[in-house]
Amino acid sequence: MPIKIPNRLPATEVLQRENIFVMTETRAMTQDIRPLQILLLNLMPTKVDTETQLARVLGSTPLQIELELIAPGGHVSRNTSQAHMLAFYKSFEEVRERTFDGLVITGAPVELLDFEDVDYWPELCEIMEWSKTHVHSTLHICWGAQAGLYYHYGIPKVPLPQKLFGVFQHTVEEPNFILFRGFDDDFLVPHSRNTTIRREDVEAVPGLKILASSPEAGIYAVKTDQCRQVFLMGHAEYDRDTLRREYMRDLTAGVNIQLPKHYFPGDDPNQRPAMTWRSCAHLLYANWLNYCVYQTVPYDIREIEQGVRTSD
């Protein structure tokens, strides 16, 4: 089944070239089917890249997805044209009366700020609170995961002595849990962040379960009891050259940035990076959509507000 995205979204052409089954709004109107309603809160500055990356992994399952895009209302994007924002994004106010099968909250390059100092923090808190009654399962990514753990459970983020930057090996700690069904014991995921969370802080919260971690990168995946909230510390959705572009950008800007670890063949930035996490990304998002969303969500999406849910 395809992922349904807005007409003329730039991701459409890219995904069609990759043989990802994409359906525009116009064609989807002719189908009599209950698609999954997925809301994407895009906090990344490179919004078009992030849209494409997440549409790619969300669109690789047999399920039909309708993707809705929102961004913080009071924050002006400096890296995405206003025309793009007006054409494809809605405000939270425009969707707050609706219910959604799933919500994805992306990362954001604001890790070194206290959460309360981020200009859109009040609105993000409002959205995260709203998600508890209007969304069946919420997937938080990187800074979005740290923000969610802090808001919902009071878990602080901790500065790292050096930026965690590269592709790191992770181990599945709960191989029988549905989010990692079909995974090998070890898998690779890119990371690019300056802060982390402590294992002991997560383990101190009843109802939170660590699913996967890395000796180098720390905790990767955390879930709540019924998978209503999932927190991922890395970026499985990243493209092959996302870390390379970030590295070259920082070098050009004179930032003291180290070479991404385990990324360039022979640690040579002139070499094409190996794509070693694609299968992990597609399987992870397929499992989230299938087991955390589709298999347990009520057919009548309005029942989400009533707390209707079966157990894991």
Phi, psi and chi 1 to 4 in degrees:
 res  aa     phi    psi   chi1   chi2   chi3   chi4
   1 MET       -  155.9  -72.1  -69.7 -179.3      -
   2 PRO   -92.0  168.6   34.4  -36.2      -      -
   3 ILE   -97.9  130.4  178.5  169.5      -      -
   4 LYS   -93.1  122.6  175.7 -164.4  162.8 -169.8
   5 ILE  -127.9  162.7   56.8 -179.1      -      -
   6 PRO   -58.6  146.3  -24.8   33.9      -      -
   7 ASN   -54.3  137.3  -68.6  -29.8      -      -
   8 ARG    70.5    7.8  -60.1  178.1  -70.4  104.2
   9 LEU   -60.4  133.2 -171.0   71.9      -      -
  10 PRO   -55.4  -28.2  -28.4   35.2      -      -
  11 ALA   -62.5  -25.0      -      -      -      -
  12 THR   -56.5  -51.6  -56.5      -      -      -
  13 GLU   -63.4  -41.5 -176.0  177.7  -12.2      -
  14 VAL   -62.1  -47.7  175.3      -      -      -
  15 LEU   -68.9  -35.7  -61.6  179.2      -      -
  16 GLN   -64.7  -36.0  -73.6  176.7  -25.9      -
  17 ARG   -64.8  -26.4  -73.0 -159.3  -57.0  -93.9
  18 GLU   -92.7    7.8  -62.8  176.0    6.6      -
  19 ASN    64.7   26.8  -68.6  -38.7      -      -
  20 ILE   -82.6  128.8  -58.5  -66.1      -      -
  21 PHE   -73.3  105.8 -167.9    2.2      -      -
  22 VAL  -110.8  136.8  174.1      -      -      -
  23 MET  -124.0  128.4  178.2 -180.0  -70.8      -
  24 THR   -79.3  165.0   61.7      -      -      -
  25 GLU   -55.9  -39.1  -68.2  174.1  -51.4      -
  26 THR   -61.5  -46.7  -57.0      -      -      -
  27 ARG   -70.4  -37.4 -177.1  179.3  174.2 -168.6
  28 ALA   -62.4  -27.0      -      -      -      -
  29 MET   -64.3  -18.8  -70.5  173.3   62.1      -
  30 THR   -88.9   -4.6   65.1      -      -      -
  31 GLN  -101.0  138.3  -67.7 -158.4  -31.3      -
  32 ASP  -100.1   87.4 -174.9   16.4      -      -
  33 ILE  -153.5  151.4 -167.3  171.2      -      -
  34 ARG   -94.6   92.8  157.0   70.8  161.6   91.6
  35 PRO   -76.0  158.4   28.6  -32.9      -      -
  36 LEU   -75.8  132.8  -66.3  179.0      -      -
  37 GLN   -94.3  110.0  -54.2  -73.6  -39.0      -
  38 ILE  -114.6  127.0  -56.3  -62.8      -      -
  39 LEU  -102.3  129.8 -175.2   65.0      -      -
  40 LEU  -111.2  113.6  171.0   58.3      -      -
  41 LEU   -92.1  103.0  173.2   56.7      -      -
  42 ASN   -95.3  107.8 -167.2  -10.1      -      -
  43 LEU  -102.7   -1.1  -55.5  175.2      -      -
  44 MET   -77.2  147.1  -68.5  -68.1  -80.2      -
  45 PRO   -70.0  -35.1   23.1  -32.4      -      -
  46 THR   -89.8   75.9   51.7      -      -      -
  47 LYS   -65.9  -38.5  -72.2 -169.3  166.6   30.9
  48 VAL   -64.8  -42.9  175.7      -      -      -
  49 ASP   -60.0  -45.5  -71.7  -15.4      -      -
  50 THR   -66.5  -41.3  -57.6      -      -      -
  51 GLU   -55.8  -46.8  -64.7  156.5   12.4      -
  52 THR   -65.3  -45.1  -55.4      -      -      -
  53 GLN   -60.7  -45.9  -68.8  164.4    3.7      -
  54 LEU   -76.1  -34.7  -72.4  167.9      -      -
  55 ALA   -63.6  -34.1      -      -      -      -
  56 ARG   -61.8  -50.0  178.6 -176.3  -66.3  116.7
  57 VAL   -78.2  -30.5  -70.5      -      -      -
  58 LEU   -73.8  -23.6  -68.1  170.7      -      -
  59 GLY   -93.4    9.9      -      -      -      -
  60 SER  -104.2   27.3   62.9      -      -      -
  61 THR  -119.8  169.0   77.7      -      -      -
  62 PRO   -73.9   -1.0  -15.5   29.2      -      -
  63 LEU   -91.4  145.9  -54.9  170.8      -      -
  64 GLN   -87.5  129.2 -177.7  171.5  -42.0      -
  65 ILE  -117.9  136.4  -49.8  -64.8      -      -
  66 GLU  -109.4  115.6  -72.2 -170.1    0.6      -
  67 LEU   -99.0  124.2 -170.8   64.2      -      -
  68 GLU  -112.8  135.8 -168.4   83.8   70.5      -
  69 LEU  -109.2  133.3  -53.1  173.9      -      -
  70 ILE  -135.3  159.7   62.5  170.2      -      -
  71 ALA  -142.9  159.8      -      -      -      -
  72 PRO   -56.9  133.5  -25.2   34.6      -      -
  73 GLY   -68.5  -34.8      -      -      -      -
  74 GLY   -95.2    8.1      -      -      -      -
  75 HIS  -112.0  126.2 -178.5   78.4      -      -
  76 VAL   -94.1  121.4  178.1      -      -      -
  77 SER   -73.1  128.6  177.3      -      -      -
  78 ARG   -92.4  -11.0  -66.5  177.4  -64.6  177.4
  79 ASN  -113.4   -1.1  -61.6  -82.8      -      -
  80 THR  -129.4  135.6  -54.0      -      -      -
  81 SER   -63.6  149.0   72.2      -      -      -
  82 GLN   -64.4  -32.1 -171.7   66.0   11.5      -
  83 ALA   -62.5  -40.9      -      -      -      -
  84 HIS   -65.3  -44.4 -178.7   86.5      -      -
  85 MET   -62.2  -43.0  -60.4  -59.0  -63.7      -
  86 LEU   -68.1  -33.4  -69.4  172.4      -      -
  87 ALA   -76.3  -35.1      -      -      -      -
  88 PHE  -121.2  -11.6  -58.9  113.3      -      -
  89 TYR  -111.6  144.9  -79.8   78.5      -      -
  90 LYS  -111.9  166.0  -67.2 -179.0  178.1  177.5
  91 SER   -90.4  163.6   68.0      -      -      -
  92 PHE   -60.7  -35.9  173.9   55.4      -      -
  93 GLU   -59.3  -31.3  -70.9  -58.5  -42.2      -
  94 GLU   -76.5  -16.5  -67.8  177.6  -82.1      -
  95 VAL  -119.4   -4.2  -58.2      -      -      -
  96 ARG   -63.0  -23.3   69.1  156.9   58.4 -116.0
  97 GLU   -85.8   -4.0  -61.2  -57.1  -39.5      -
  98 ARG   -95.2  165.8  -65.4  172.5   55.1 -172.4
  99 THR  -116.4  150.8   49.1      -      -      -
 100 PHE  -132.8  145.8  -69.7   86.4      -      -
 101 ASP   -68.2  -40.0  -60.2  -66.6      -      -
 102 GLY  -145.4  152.6      -      -      -      -
 103 LEU  -130.9  134.1  165.6   64.6      -      -
 104 VAL  -114.7  123.9  178.8      -      -      -
 105 ILE  -109.7  116.8  -58.9  176.3      -      -
 106 THR   -79.2  176.4   73.3      -      -      -
 107 GLY   -76.2  179.5      -      -      -      -
 108 ALA  -158.9  145.4      -      -      -      -
 109 PRO   -83.0   55.5   32.2  -35.0      -      -
 110 VAL  -129.6   25.2  -68.2      -      -      -
 111 GLU   -61.6  -33.3  -61.4  164.4  -85.3      -
 112 LEU   -78.1   -8.5  -62.6  179.8      -      -
 113 LEU   -87.6  147.5  -65.4  174.3      -      -
 114 ASP   -62.2  147.5  -70.4  -20.5      -      -
 115 PHE   -53.2  -43.4  -70.5  117.3      -      -
 116 GLU   -68.7  -14.7  -68.2   81.8    1.1      -
 117 ASP   -90.7   -6.5  -69.6  -22.7      -      -
 118 VAL   -74.0  131.2  176.0      -      -      -
 119 ASP   -62.1  -28.4   60.6   -0.4      -      -
 120 TYR  -101.8   15.1   50.4   78.3      -      -
 121 TRP   -58.3  -45.4  178.7 -111.5      -      -
 122 PRO   -57.9  -41.4  -26.1   36.4      -      -
 123 GLU   -69.1  -38.6 -177.5  177.1    3.9      -
 124 LEU   -62.6  -41.7  177.8   57.2      -      -
 125 CYS   -60.3  -41.0  -69.5      -      -      -
 126 GLU   -62.4  -41.1 -172.4  178.1    8.0      -
 127 ILE   -67.2  -42.8  -67.5  171.0      -      -
 128 MET   -65.1  -37.5  -70.2 -170.0  -69.2      -
 129 GLU   -66.8  -44.2 -174.6   64.7   27.0      -
 130 TRP   -59.1  -35.4  166.7   88.0      -      -
 131 SER   -63.2  -24.2   72.9      -      -      -
 132 LYS   -68.2  -21.9  -64.7 -167.6  -61.8 -171.4
 133 THR  -118.8  -11.4   54.6      -      -      -
 134 HIS  -119.9    0.7  -70.9   71.8      -      -
 135 VAL  -133.4  136.6  177.6      -      -      -
 136 HIS   -74.1  -46.1 -170.3   63.2      -      -
 137 SER  -144.6  132.7 -179.5      -      -      -
 138 THR  -114.1  128.5  -58.9      -      -      -
 139 LEU  -107.2  119.6 -177.9   65.4      -      -
 140 HIS  -106.4  137.9  -49.5   69.0      -      -
 141 ILE  -121.2  130.7  -57.8  171.9      -      -
 142 CYS    51.4 -116.5 -161.8      -      -      -
 143 TRP   -59.9  -33.9 -178.4   83.8      -      -
 144 GLY   -60.8  -35.0      -      -      -      -
 145 ALA   -69.6  -42.6      -      -      -      -
 146 GLN   -64.7  -40.0  -65.1  178.6    5.6      -
 147 ALA   -63.5  -42.4      -      -      -      -
 148 GLY   -65.6  -42.5      -      -      -      -
 149 LEU   -66.1  -33.8  -72.4  168.3      -      -
 150 TYR   -72.1  -46.1  176.4   71.8      -      -
 151 TYR   -68.0  -47.5  173.8   75.9      -      -
 152 HIS   -79.8  -32.5  -68.2  -65.5      -      -
 153 TYR  -129.9    2.2  -55.9  102.9      -      -
 154 GLY    71.7   19.0      -      -      -      -
 155 ILE   -83.3  121.6  -64.7  175.0      -      -
 156 PRO   -81.1  154.1   31.1  -35.3      -      -
 157 LYS   -88.1  151.0   59.5 -176.1  172.7   72.2
 158 VAL  -123.5  128.1  179.8      -      -      -
 159 PRO   -63.0  142.0  -18.7   30.4      -      -
 160 LEU   -92.2  149.2  -69.3  166.7      -      -
 161 PRO   -65.5  -26.2   20.4  -31.1      -      -
 162 GLN  -145.9  146.1 -173.9  179.6   47.1      -
 163 LYS   -56.4  133.4 -176.9  176.3 -177.1  176.1
 164 LEU   -82.4  112.3 -175.4   69.2      -      -
 165 PHE  -146.1  112.6 -168.8   38.9      -      -
 166 GLY   147.2 -162.3      -      -      -      -
 167 VAL  -117.0  123.2 -179.4      -      -      -
 168 PHE  -123.8  150.2  -59.9   92.7      -      -
 169 GLN   -83.9  137.1 -177.4  168.1  -62.3      -
 170 HIS  -124.7  156.7  -59.6   70.9      -      -
 171 THR  -118.9  135.7  -60.9      -      -      -
 172 VAL   -76.8  118.8  177.3      -      -      -
 173 GLU   -89.7  -25.8  -63.1 -170.7   15.9      -
 174 GLU  -123.3   76.2  -70.8  -71.8  -30.2      -
 175 PRO   -64.0  -19.5   22.1  -32.9      -      -
 176 ASN   -89.8   -6.3  -67.1  -34.4      -      -
 177 PHE   -78.2  144.7 -177.4   66.4      -      -
 178 ILE   -62.4  -28.4   50.9 -179.9      -      -
 179 LEU   -64.1  -28.1 -166.2   64.7      -      -
 180 PHE  -113.8   24.4  -72.0   95.8      -      -
 181 ARG   -63.1  130.2 -175.8  167.0  -67.7  174.3
 182 GLY    87.8   -3.8      -      -      -      -
 183 PHE   -77.1  150.0  -90.6   64.1      -      -
 184 ASP   -70.6  168.3  -64.6  -31.5      -      -
 185 ASP   -59.4  -38.4  -69.3  -18.7      -      -
 186 ASP  -121.4  145.7  -62.0  -50.9      -      -
 187 PHE  -150.1  163.6   60.5   96.3      -      -
 188 LEU  -110.9  143.3  -62.8  170.1      -      -
 189 VAL  -146.0  137.0  175.0      -      -      -
 190 PRO   -73.2  147.8  -16.1   31.1      -      -
 191 HIS  -134.0  148.7  -71.7  -99.6      -      -
 192 SER  -154.1   89.9  176.6      -      -      -
 193 ARG  -157.6  159.0   50.9 -172.3  167.7   89.3
 194 ASN  -107.8   -3.5  -66.8  -75.5      -      -
 195 THR  -134.3  165.5   54.4      -      -      -
 196 THR  -146.6 -179.1 -168.6      -      -      -
 197 ILE  -123.3  152.2   57.9  169.2      -      -
 198 ARG   -90.9  139.1  -67.9 -177.4  -68.8 -118.2
 199 ARG   -57.2  -43.7  173.4  177.8  -76.1  -92.7
 200 GLU   -63.9  -29.3   56.9  -94.0   30.6      -
 201 ASP   -70.3  -38.3  -69.5  -22.8      -      -
 202 VAL   -69.9  -44.7  176.1      -      -      -
 203 GLU   -67.0  -19.0  -69.0  176.9  -22.8      -
 204 ALA   -79.5   -9.4      -      -      -      -
 205 VAL   -99.9  113.7  178.3      -      -      -
 206 PRO   -59.8  138.0  -20.4   32.4      -      -
 207 GLY    96.2  -14.6      -      -      -      -
 208 LEU   -96.7  138.0  -71.0 -178.7      -      -
 209 LYS  -130.9  127.9 -177.3   69.0  175.8  177.2
 210 ILE   -81.8  127.0  -62.5  170.3      -      -
 211 LEU  -103.6  -29.6  -58.1  175.5      -      -
 212 ALA  -156.0  150.6      -      -      -      -
 213 SER  -154.2  173.6   62.9      -      -      -
 214 SER  -136.4  139.2  163.1      -      -      -
 215 PRO   -59.9  -33.7  -22.0   32.8      -      -
 216 GLU   -91.8  -39.9  -72.7 -173.2   88.6      -
 217 ALA   -98.5   -8.1      -      -      -      -
 218 GLY    81.0 -155.3      -      -      -      -
 219 ILE   -62.5  136.9  -68.3  173.7      -      -
 220 TYR  -110.1  -49.8  171.4   59.5      -      -
 221 ALA  -127.9  134.4      -      -      -      -
 222 VAL  -134.7  145.3  177.2      -      -      -
 223 LYS  -136.2  161.0   77.8  164.8 -175.1   80.7
 224 THR   -90.9  175.7   58.6      -      -      -
 225 ASP   -52.3  -46.5  -80.2  -22.3      -      -
 226 GLN  -111.0   20.9  -66.9 -170.7  -43.8      -
 227 CYS    65.6   20.3 -150.6      -      -      -
 228 ARG   -67.7  -27.9  -70.7  -65.4  -59.8  -90.3
 229 GLN  -132.2  132.3  -62.4  167.7  -24.4      -
 230 VAL  -127.3  136.0  177.1      -      -      -
 231 PHE  -123.9  120.5  -53.6   90.8      -      -
 232 LEU  -117.6  125.3  -57.4  176.8      -      -
 233 MET   -86.0  -13.1  -57.9  -59.0  153.9      -
 234 GLY  -115.4 -169.1      -      -      -      -
 235 HIS  -125.1   73.0  -71.6  -79.5      -      -
 236 ALA   -63.0  -22.4      -      -      -      -
 237 GLU   -79.6   -7.0   76.8  -76.9   -4.4      -
 238 TYR   -58.4  147.5  -91.7    5.5      -      -
 239 ASP   -74.1  170.5  -67.3  -31.8      -      -
 240 ARG   -55.4  -42.5  179.4 -165.6  -57.8  -88.3
 241 ASP  -105.0   13.5   64.6  -18.8      -      -
 242 THR   -61.7  -47.1  -58.1      -      -      -
 243 LEU   -66.2  -35.1  -66.0 -179.2      -      -
 244 ARG   -64.2  -45.2 -178.2 -169.0   64.5   80.1
 245 ARG   -61.7  -40.6  -66.0 -161.9  -52.6  -90.4
 246 GLU   -65.2  -41.3 -177.8  176.2  -21.7      -
 247 TYR   -62.2  -47.9  174.5   66.4      -      -
 248 MET   -66.6  -36.7  -62.0  -53.8  -63.3      -
 249 ARG   -60.9  -46.0  178.3 -157.4   66.9 -161.0
 250 ASP   -69.2  -37.9  -73.5   -6.9      -      -
 251 LEU   -60.5  -45.0  -79.9 -177.8      -      -
 252 THR   -62.5  -34.8  -57.7      -      -      -
 253 ALA   -82.8   -2.4      -      -      -      -
 254 GLY    80.1   16.5      -      -      -      -
 255 VAL   -75.9  141.1  175.6      -      -      -
 256 ASN   -78.4   85.2 -176.8   21.6      -      -
 257 ILE  -113.3  132.0 -177.5   70.0      -      -
 258 GLN   -82.9  160.7   74.7  -88.0   19.6      -
 259 LEU   -62.7  136.8 -161.5   71.7      -      -
 260 PRO   -58.9  132.7  -17.6   28.0      -      -
 261 LYS   -75.9  143.2  -69.3 -175.4  176.6 -178.6
 262 HIS    55.3   38.0  -39.6  -58.3      -      -
 263 TYR  -124.1  -61.2 -179.7   58.5      -      -
 264 PHE   -80.7  133.8  -67.2  112.6      -      -
 265 PRO   -55.7  125.6  -25.8   35.2      -      -
 266 GLY    65.6   18.6      -      -      -      -
 267 ASP    53.9   33.6  -77.7  -20.4      -      -
 268 ASP  -106.0  109.3 -179.0   -3.8      -      -
 269 PRO   -66.5   -8.1   22.1  -31.6      -      -
 270 ASN   -84.7   -8.6  -65.0  -47.9      -      -
 271 GLN   -90.7  150.9  -62.6  -65.6  -44.9      -
 272 ARG   -72.1  126.0 -174.8 -178.9 -169.0 -130.3
 273 PRO   -62.7  143.0  -19.9   31.8      -      -
 274 ALA   -78.7  138.4      -      -      -      -
 275 MET   -90.1   97.7 -176.0   67.5  179.2      -
 276 THR  -110.9    4.9   55.0      -      -      -
 277 TRP  -126.0    7.4   61.1   91.4      -      -
 278 ARG   -61.3  -47.4 -179.7 -174.5  -69.7  117.9
 279 SER   -63.5  -38.3   58.7      -      -      -
 280 CYS   -60.0  -46.0  151.9      -      -      -
 281 ALA   -61.2  -48.8      -      -      -      -
 282 HIS   -65.6  -40.9  -75.9  -89.4      -      -
 283 LEU   -70.0  -38.9 -176.3   53.5      -      -
 284 LEU   -62.1  -48.9  179.1   67.0      -      -
 285 TYR   -71.2  -33.2  -80.8   84.7      -      -
 286 ALA   -64.5  -41.4      -      -      -      -
 287 ASN   -65.1  -42.0  -77.5  -11.8      -      -
 288 TRP   -60.8  -48.5  175.1   66.5      -      -
 289 LEU   -63.7  -41.1  -76.2  170.4      -      -
 290 ASN   -76.4  -53.3 -173.9   24.8      -      -
 291 TYR   -90.1  -36.1  -60.4  115.8      -      -
 292 CYS   -88.1  -19.1  -63.1      -      -      -
 293 VAL  -117.1  -72.4 -178.3      -      -      -
 294 TYR   -60.4  -44.5  175.8   72.2      -      -
 295 GLN   -71.5  -19.9  -63.2  -70.1  -14.3      -
 296 THR  -120.2  -10.4   55.5      -      -      -
 297 VAL   -74.4  143.0   74.2      -      -      -
 298 PRO   -67.0  147.9   22.0  -31.3      -      -
 299 TYR   -62.5  -42.3 -177.7   81.7      -      -
 300 ASP   -81.2  105.3 -174.5  -13.5      -      -
 301 ILE   -61.3  -21.4 -163.3  170.2      -      -
 302 ARG   -68.2  -21.3  -66.0  169.3  -61.6  179.3
 303 GLU   -71.5  -12.8  -67.3  179.3    1.8      -
 304 ILE   -58.3  -39.2  -70.6  173.0      -      -
 305 GLU   -63.9  -22.9  -74.2 -169.1   79.0      -
 306 GLN   -89.3    2.1  -57.6  168.8   22.5      -
 307 GLY    77.5   21.5      -      -      -      -
 308 VAL   -72.3  122.6  175.6      -      -      -
 309 ARG  -164.4  140.7 -177.0  174.9  176.7   90.9
 310 THR   -92.0  166.5   60.1      -      -      -
 311 SER   -79.9  165.6   60.8      -      -      -
 312 ASP   -62.4      -  -75.0  -14.1      -      -
